[in-house]
Amino acid sequence: MLGPGFVVEDLNAHPEMPETPETGATFLENATLKAVAASRFFGGDLLVLADDSGLEVDALGGAPGVFSARFSGEGATDRSNLELLLAKMQGVPDRSARFRCAIALARGGERAAFFEGACEGRIIEAPRGCDGFGYDPVFVPEGGTLTFAEIASNEKNALSHRARAMALAIAWLRRL
């Protein structure tokens, strides 16, 4: 998503870095925890980017929120999370929801900047589509008729919460 002009290295190339517990109460807190931890681990003047994202459903008071990946408990899977969401939404008329993403940039063990993006939409009653992951089969973005699991990945990436947050981060990085 960063495009040319940036050298990016994924943490998968560094299995020696310990996993950072996501103990924050918000997406931004979790993204900051991860970015700062990686920045401290690698040291120097490297700029580290980390994100956290998930689904917020208005009728559920913002849940699953920061617990999106583990909504159905320990050992949660995309399927079990989706099934729990649909069970909780059964008969609920307000289907409004959003995917939200927070990106934190850190350098020298301190947060240098942060960016947030959201994609408004609604939860449908039954999954549709084969692409995507997580809650994509039940999320229809505002103004659309297809779920995130039914649209092409390049179209999803153009309007997603992560794309919106990343566009702000890229603009900031280009000004450096």
Secondary structure as UniProt FT lines:
FT   TURN            4..5
FT   HELIX           11..13
FT   TURN            15..16
FT   HELIX           27..42
FT   TURN            44..45
FT   STRAND          48..57
FT   HELIX           58..60
FT   TURN            61..62
FT   HELIX           65..70
FT   TURN            71..72
FT   TURN            74..75
FT   HELIX           78..89
FT   TURN            90..91
FT   STRAND          96..107
FT   TURN            108..109
FT   STRAND          110..123
FT   TURN            134..135
FT   HELIX           136..138
FT   STRAND          139..141
FT   TURN            142..143
FT   TURN            148..150
FT   HELIX           153..159
FT   HELIX           161..175
//
